[in-house]
Amino acid sequence: MINQVNREEALKLIAENKNNAQFIIIDVRTPKEFEQQHLPQALNINIYDPDFKEQILKLNQRKTYLIYCKSGGRSSHATEMMEELGFRHIYNINYLSLTS
């Protein structure tokens, strides 16, 4: 199930799961965007990579994932794909401004 969260809810989730190895943050933006700024401890898996699906399939489906991009479009697509692949604990940040 995909849970849609706003920025404040996402930041609360991150704080609550700070030391939780079962909680993974994934930034699906391009490496260039990721280099400019990203959430601490986020993994960068570029949704535009031709092997994006294969990279996602390497992840543990039992863990909880918080997915984000700049405006929620790419992350929505990524979370839908993850759900189709069998992931059940997914959060999508519907909009994240890293500068706010």
C-alpha positions as CSV (number, residue, x, y, z in Angstrom):
1,M,0.0,0.0,0.0
2,I,1.3,3.4,-0.9
3,N,0.9,6.1,1.8
4,Q,0.9,9.7,0.5
5,V,2.6,12.0,2.9
6,N,3.3,15.7,2.9
7,R,6.7,17.3,3.8
8,E,5.9,17.7,7.5
9,E,4.7,14.1,7.8
10,A,7.8,12.9,6.0
11,L,10.1,14.7,8.3
12,K,8.3,13.2,11.3
13,L,8.7,9.7,9.8
14,I,12.4,10.3,9.2
15,A,12.9,11.5,12.8
16,E,10.9,8.6,14.2
17,N,13.0,6.1,12.2
18,K,16.4,7.7,12.5
19,N,18.1,4.6,13.8
20,N,15.8,2.1,12.1
21,A,17.6,-0.1,9.5
22,Q,14.3,-1.2,8.2
23,F,13.4,2.3,7.1
24,I,15.0,3.4,3.8
25,I,14.9,6.8,2.1
26,I,15.1,6.7,-1.7
27,D,15.6,9.8,-3.9
28,V,14.6,9.0,-7.4
29,R,15.9,12.2,-9.0
30,T,18.9,12.4,-11.3
31,P,22.4,12.1,-9.9
32,K,23.0,15.8,-10.7
33,E,19.9,16.8,-8.7
34,F,21.0,14.5,-5.9
35,E,24.5,16.0,-5.7
36,Q,23.0,19.5,-5.4
37,Q,21.0,18.6,-2.3
38,H,19.3,15.5,-0.8
39,L,18.0,14.2,2.5
40,P,20.6,12.8,4.8
41,Q,21.0,9.0,4.5
42,A,19.0,8.9,1.2
43,L,19.9,6.5,-1.5
44,N,19.9,7.8,-5.1
45,I,18.2,5.5,-7.5
46,N,17.5,7.5,-10.7
47,I,14.1,6.7,-12.1
48,Y,15.4,7.5,-15.6
49,D,18.1,4.8,-15.5
50,P,17.2,2.0,-18.0
51,D,17.8,-0.5,-15.2
52,F,15.7,1.3,-12.6
53,K,13.4,-1.7,-12.2
54,E,16.3,-4.1,-11.8
55,Q,17.8,-1.8,-9.1
56,I,14.4,-1.8,-7.3
57,L,14.1,-5.6,-7.5
58,K,17.4,-5.8,-5.5
59,L,15.8,-4.1,-2.5
60,N,14.3,-6.0,0.4
61,Q,10.5,-6.0,-0.1
62,R,9.9,-6.3,3.7
63,K,11.5,-3.0,4.6
64,T,9.7,0.3,4.6
65,Y,10.6,2.9,2.0
66,L,10.1,6.7,1.8
67,I,10.4,7.7,-1.8
68,Y,10.8,11.3,-3.0
69,C,11.7,13.5,-5.9
70,K,11.2,17.3,-6.5
71,S,7.5,17.6,-7.0
72,G,6.0,14.1,-6.4
73,G,5.6,13.0,-10.1
74,R,8.6,10.7,-10.5
75,S,8.2,9.4,-6.9
76,S,4.6,8.6,-7.6
77,H,5.6,6.6,-10.7
78,A,8.3,4.8,-8.7
79,T,6.0,3.9,-5.8
80,E,3.4,2.5,-8.2
81,M,6.1,0.4,-9.8
82,M,7.3,-0.8,-6.4
83,E,3.7,-1.7,-5.4
84,E,3.3,-3.7,-8.6
85,L,6.6,-5.5,-7.8
86,G,5.3,-6.6,-4.4
87,F,6.5,-3.9,-2.0
88,R,3.9,-3.2,0.7
89,H,5.4,-0.6,3.0
90,I,5.9,2.5,0.9
91,Y,5.6,6.2,1.6
92,N,5.5,8.8,-1.2
93,I,6.3,12.4,-0.4
94,N,3.8,14.3,-2.6
95,Y,6.0,17.4,-2.6
96,L,9.3,18.1,-1.0
97,S,11.1,21.4,-0.9
98,L,14.6,20.7,0.5
99,T,15.1,24.4,1.0
100,S,12.0,25.1,3.2
